[in-house]
Amino acid sequence: NYTFSAADRAKVFVWTGAVGTFTLPTASSLRNNWFVAVRNAGSGNLALTPTSPSQINSTTSINLSPGDSAIVVTDGTNFYTVGLGTNRQMQLGFRFNF
């Protein structure tokens, strides 16, 4: 588990454990140009949880599944993800009618 601070601005964090939590401080304690890149390279879900009253993507916490990644940014009030990537296998089915 890890708690972000203002000094973490523009850093990359790669989670390699099992289930874990990255805690964000209140958005108001950071400048509006604060951001970090996060990747879940672990084996369990990684929660991104801001300190209240801040939210992330209009909720109190989000989970990154193994393989997910995102850039987390703040506007000084709340947090948002940009490019939340999801590691999902896509199966395509084709059907041809002749």
Helices and strands as residue ranges (DSSP letters): E 2-3, G 6-8, E 12-15, E 20-24, G 27-29, E 35-40, E 46-50, E 62-64, E 69-74, E 79-85
